[in-house]
Amino acid sequence: FFFFKQKTAYEISACLVGSEMCIRDRRRVHGVASQEVDKRFTTLEGNAGQIEYCGEPLAGDMLLLTDNGVVHRSNNNGLSWSKMTDQIKDAAKKVADDEKEIGKVVKLIQSPADPRLYMFLGNQNVNWVTENCGNSVVALNQGRPFSDFEFHPTEKEWILASAWTKCADFEKNQCQLYKELY
């Protein structure tokens, strides 16, 4: 049998996330006074719904999706954020037949084969792809909203996506059911 000495939070790590000691002693790390925390504020158009580190862990690139469908990008580990709304809309206008097809982003999906590759899943016919953590965005219009989407685990260029409709989706036109796999 192995016996381990019980350790205090100070012995385990510099700080336990969310612990009382972390909050109380956040200015002291291993007995040495640490620097003041850099606080910067960015106003979001809703609540932060999804936050993703993009690319290599130490590169500092991050993506944030609000619950209102607005995507923000940071290249300095979240110290400052820039809205990607104009970039996303401009890319979508190149492929959309009309403004109603553009919609908004509802989910950020990272490729397991390439951590800098993301799909911005839209709620209408247009989706977006970035191969460089949001530095540039390309819009795709497949004519139907994806119901589900997944990257292949090892092949960067391969995806599995599906689209389907329900009669409730058609307000004035005759119901046209389809189930497609891409």
Disulfide bonds with the S-S distance in Angstrom:
Cys15-Cys22 2.10
Cys54-Cys133 2.11
Cys167-Cys175 1.89
